[in-house]
């Protein structure tokens, strides 16, 4: 997963883009980048690191223009090199910058086509650069002159849909033309549109989650439909068109389980309400199948599981207590590269409140169990804090399959639930009992909030890949490319810039 934002405003947008990235930081902690557009000139700064560390005052002063795009990166394809921080840029046929959330499943085929047919060179291993070059080639193919119009841009996106497979939510700026945003025909990754009325006219924003709109003062208009393209010209006029031959809303259900912020609304569904309802259905299963458990207290694993744990405790008639204090300065361990780094970070991230465990039978509730690293250590923390018995519940079903659409679940061997029964998983994490959410119950929770959703990408739970092009050969290849042994060897942070007309100012922190 990554976070993307695009804004066409009436005033300079660099601060808006920066502030928006801060609230989308949970979607990527590896790198950050902003590009602004002033006429036919782009101003870019990007580097590895958190948003607050990448951008300093001298960078912000150089990001001129009333339109721009921004990105926070969490790598699933390609490497972690600063050269692969987004947005990416090409200068032909027009100056184009692009930021992408998702993962192309046919990027290797497209790379070959780029070299042999399109005569374009790919400089990195990132599928986002491939996507940019496909878009640029399609724009070149559809535009008959030096002047581009929105119909040509929409025709180009239609060409992207015909060629690209996988998950992609995209924002792109075309120099001196406008902002182009589009979503894959399955709508796997989220993308929303917002607007704000000002004295100078209407400003528009496109972003991964509605929380970015809330914080920046924009009003949520709607989601970008699967296969739809949205174009906003430099005067602030918005146009849209369905550009896919076939489209169906099948959002990634893991967005609701873990990825998105609880204060976001995705595809008309409140993430917070979803997580509350997940707790209620989990409680129903415990009543139905685990009624003999003698539980004294329900304790969440902060932060994502809090709504589910709270609702489960209410439904079970049990006390809800905060049993772990979280160090807010440690990143999300799920998206950290390398098993050893994850193990170390879990202990630094959480510390138990002993009085809530001593002599009690506790039910720990987490949003999901992926590799099991966190779960095993947390169960041991509870025992060390004096818990009598430790039961563990997951608000999501067992994660048994890799996710190939932009979430780093790379290897079946690394997934705790692969080829293990629930009883074996329980033994592995050291719990006295293990309860998983049922997939049908999870899907029903989201469907109840938006019956217009046709289906879900639930591939990490059931192994069904909605794009229809993922087989065992593909899974074997990405597991080799994205294994922990590769991702652990990461280069130190370094700055990769394509700053045009960059003004060198004094070194100081960004003040917001």
N, C-alpha and C positions, 0 to 999 in steps of 0.2 A: 504494500500500500504506500501511497504517497499523498501529499496534499498539494492542490493546485488552486490558483486564483487568477482571474483576469478582470481588469477594470478599465472602463472607458469613462472618464470623468470630465468635469469642467474646470478643475484645478489640478495641480500636481498630485500624482497618485502614489508616490514612493512611500510616504508614511502609511497610507492605507494598506498598501501591499505588505509592508513590514508588520503592521499590527495584525493583519489577517493571518500571516504566517505564524505568528506567535500562538494564536489559538488553534492552529492546525499542526502544531509541533508534534502532537501525539501520533500523527500519521507518518512521521519520518524524522529521525534524529541524526541521520548520517551526513546530510549536506543540505544547503539552502542556496537559493538564487533568485534574483530579481532582475527583470529587464523592463526598462521604460522606453517609450517611443515619443519622440518630438519631431514631427514632420517625417522626413525620410531617414532620420538618425536614431539608432538604438543606443542605449546606455545600459551596460550589463555589469553586474558583479555577482559572483558565485564562488563557493568554496565548501570544503568539508567542514562539518561542525554544526552546532545548534544555531538557530537564528540569531540569538543575542550575541553570539561570538563571531559570526560571519560578518555582520554589518556594523560598521563604526561610522562616526559622524562624517568623515571624509568621503565614505562610500555613498552615504545617503544624499549628501550635497551634490553629488555628481549624477544622480539618477533623475534626470530632467524629463518632463513631459506629462501630459494629462491622460496617458493610457499606458498600460503595461500588464505583464504577467509575472507570476511568482511561483515557486515550487519548493517543497521540502521533500527530501529523498530518503527512502528506505529501500535499499537495493535488494532485488530478487533476481534480476538478470543483469549480466555484465559484472563489472568489478566495483570495488569501493574507491577507485581512484578519483581524485578531485577533478580530473578531466571529464568524468562522467556526471558531474553535478549538472543539474538542469537550471534554466532552459538551454536548449541547443539552438544553433544558428546556422542558416545557409543563406547565401547571397544570390542564388539563381533559382528561378527566373526573377524573383523579387526578394528583397530582404525579408526573411521569415524567421521568427523564433517560436519555439514550441516547448510546452511542458506537458507531461503525460503521467497519468496514474493508471496502472494496470500492467499487463504483460501480454506481448504478442506470442502466440503459440506457433506461428509459422515464420519467425524472424529469420531463421537460417535460409529458408527458401527465398525470402524477400531479399536477403543480402546477395544471393546469387543472381537474382533478377536485376538488382541495382547495378551490379558489375557488368553483366553480359548484355542486358537489354537497355537499361535506363542510362548507362554510362555515368553512373554516380559512384563516388567513393565513400565508403563508411570508415570513419576514423577510430571508432571505439567499438567495444563489444556490447554497447547498450542498445536494446530494442527500441528505445525512444528515439535515438538518432536514425534508426531504420524508418520508423514511422514518419519522422520529419521529412526524410528524403522521398518517401512514397508520396506524401502530401505535396511536396514541392514539384515532383515530377508530374503529378496529376494536374496541378495548377498550370504548369507549363504546357501540358497537353491540351487543356481546355481553353486557355487564354489565346486569342488570335492576334492580339496586339499588345502594345506596351501598357494599355489601360485595362485594369481588372475590374469586374463588377461582381455583385453578390451572387448572381446566377452562375457565373463561372466558378466562383468559390464553392457553391453548393454542388455543382457538377464534379468538382475535384474531390469533395468529400464522398460523393457517391462512388467514385473510383477507389478511394481508400477503403470503403466498406467492401467492395468487390474483391480487393486484394488481401486485406489484412484479416487475420483471424485471432481470436482471443478477447481479452478485456482491455478497453481503453476509454478513458475519459480525458479529453484533450482541450487545452487552451492554446491558441496560437495568435501571434501578432504579425500582421503583414504591414511592412513599412508604408506609412502615409496612406493607408487604406482602412484598416480597422482590426477588430478582434473577431476571430473565428473560433467557435467552440463546438465540440461534437462528442457523441457518446456511442459506444459500439451497439450493434443491432440487438444484443441481448440485455443491454443496460446493466451489466454486471457491476461496474464501479459507479459510484454516485456522482451526480453533477446537478447543481441547482442554479437558478437565475434569481437575481434580486435587483431592485431599483431604489433610487433615492431622489426625491424632488428637491432641487436647490433653486436659488434665485436666478442662476444662470441657465437652468434647464435640468433635464433628467440625466442622472448618472446610472450606469448599469454595472453589475458585477456578476461573474460566474465563478462558482467555487465548489470544492468537494463536499462541504457540509454547510448546513444553514447556520451553524454557530458563528461562522465567519461573518455572515451577513448581520446577525444580531449585534455582534460586538462593534461593527463598523457603522451601524446606524442605517443599514439597508433593510428594505422590506422584502420578505420572501415572496416571489411571484409564483414560481412553480419549479418542478424538476425538468431538466432536459429529457425528452423522451428517448427511448432506445432508438438508435439509428437517425436521430434528428440532428440537424446542424443549426446553430444560431450564429448570426453575423451582426455585429454592432459596428457601424461606421464611426468615423472620428467626430461626427457631429452628434452622436448619441442616438441615432435611429437604429432600431432593432428589427431584424428580419429573421425568419426561421422557415425551415423546410424539412420534411421527412426525406432523407437521402438514401435509405436502405430499401432494397427490394422487398425484404421480409424483416420484420422486427417483432420482438416479444419481450415483455418485461420479466426478466429472470434475475433479480438482484442477488448479490452475494449475501447469504444469510449470516455470515460471520461478521459483517458490518454491525449487525444488531447485537450479536453476542459479545463482541470485544472491540472491534476496530474504531467505531465511531464514538464521539463524545455523547454522553447521555442527554445533553441539552440540544442535540441536533434532531432535525426531522428529515428523514430520507425516504423518498418515494411516497410521501404522504403519511409516513409512519413515525411516530415519536419513539426514538430509541429508548428513552427512559421508561415509557409505558410498556414497551416490549420487554424490558428487563424485569419490571415489576411482575408482568404476567408470566414470565418464565419461572419466577419464584413460586407463583401460585400453582402452576402445573407440576413443578418439581415437588411441592408439598403434597399434591394429590397422589403422586406416585409413591411417596414415602408412606402416606396413610394406607395406600392400597397394598403395597408389597413389603413394607418395612415397619409395620405397626408394632412389632415387638421391641423396637429399639428404645432403650431408656436414655433419653436425651435431656440434659439439663439446660443447655444454652445453645443458641445459634450464633456463630461468629463468621463474618465475611472475611475473605481475603481481599484487602483493599487494592484498587479502588473500584474496578469495574463491576464486581459482584455485589456491591452494597445493595442496590435496589432489589435484586433477586433474593438475597439473604433476608432482607427486611420483610418482604412479602411472604417468604416461606415461613419465617418465624411467626408472623401474625396468623397465617393459615393453620399452622400446627399448634398454636396456643402456647408457644414457648418464648422465653426471654431472648431478646436480641441484644447482643453486647459487642462492642468494639474490643477485639482482643489483640490486634496488631497495630503498632504505630509505624507509619511509612515514612521513610526518609525521602523527601520530595526532590532531592538532588541526585537521585539515581534514576537512570533511564528505564524504560519498559524492558524487562528482561526477556520477554517473548521475542523482541526484535533485535536483541543483541547477538552479534556473531560469535560463534565459538562456545562449546559446551562449558569449558572451564571458566570463561568470563561470566556466563550465566550463573554458574554455581556460586562464584564469589559474590556476584551482585545480589543474589537473593538474600544472603545473610546480612549484607550491608543495608539492604533495602527495607527489611521488616524486622521489628523487634517485638516480642510478645509482652503483654501486660499480665504478669504472673497471677495476679489475684483473680483474673477471669478464667483461669485454667485450673488452678489448684484444687484437686479433689473432685473435679467435675467430669461428666460425660459430655463432650462437646461435639457439635455438628459443624464442621467447617464447610463453607460453600464458596466455590470459586466459579468464575465464568466458564472455564474450560480446562481441560488437561491436554497439553500438546506433547511435549517431550517428557513431562513428568519430573523434570529437574526441580522446579519450584514446589510441586506438590509433596514430593518426598521430604524435602528439607523443612517445609512448613509443618508437616505431620510430626517430624522429630522435634521441632521447636515447641510444639504444643505439649508433647510428652515431657520434654525437659522442663517446661514451665509447671509441671505437676498434674497434667490432665490424667484422669482415670482411664477413660476410653476416648479414642479419637475416630469419629466417623467423618467421611469425606464425601461431599456431593458436588457434582458438576452441573451447572445450569445448561450445559450443552451436551450433545451426545458424544460418544467416543470419536476422537479424531484418528481415523485409520488410513487416510489416503492423502497424498500431497495435494496442495492447492497450486495450480499452475497459472492462476489469473491475477497474480500480484501480491500474494501473501507468502511469506517465507516458511513454508512447510516442505522442505526440499526432499527429504529422504524417508522412505517407508521404514527403514531400519531405525531412524531416530524418533519415530512416532511411537509413543509408549503403547498405544492400543493395537498396533499392527500385530496380527497373529497371536493376540493374547485375549483370554476371556476376562470378564469383569473380575472374577475371583483372583486370577493371576495378577491383574493390575493392582488390585487391593493389596496383595502381598508385596508387590514391588514397591509401592509407596509407603508401606508400613502401617496402613490404617486398619481399624477394627471392622470397618464396613465401608462399602463404596456404592454410591447411587449416581447413576447417569440419567440425564434428561432423555426422553424419547424424541427421535427426529420428527415424527408426525406431530407430536405435541408442540415442538418448537416452531415448526412451520405454521401450524394452526394459529399460534399466537400472533404472528405477523399478518397472516391472511385475514384474521378477524379485524385488524385495524385498517387494511386496504384490500378489499376483495378483488380489485382490478389487477393485482399481481397474478400473473399466470402460473408462475413456477419459481423455483429458486435455484441458484447455484449453491448446492449443498454438497459439492464434490468431495470436500475434505471429510465428510461424514459417510457418504454413500458410494463414492467412487464414480458418480455419473457426471461427465463433463459436458456442459450444455453446448459447447461449440462443435462437438462431434468429431474432432480431429485429434484427440488425445488417446494414445494407446500405450502399451507396455514399453515399446521401443522409445517413444518420446519420454516417458517417465524415467527410464533408465538413463537417458542422455542428460536430462536436467538434474538428476540426482548426482551424476558425476560432476557436472559443472558447478553445482551449488552446494556441495558438501561442506560440512563444518571445517574440514581440513583446509579447504581453499579459502573460506571466508575469514578464518582466524588470522591469516597472514595479510594484514591490511597496512597500507602505507600511512605514514603520519599525515596529519592535516597539512594541506598546502593550498595556496590560493590559485585558482584558475580564473583569469579575468579576460573578458573581451570588452573592456570599458572604452567606449568611444568618447573622445573629448573629456576624459576623466580629469577632474581637478584634484591635484594633490593637496590635501588639507592636513591640519594637525591631527595627530593620533589621539583619539579619545573615544569614550563609549558613546553609543547612540543614546540620545535622550528622548524619551517618548512620553 
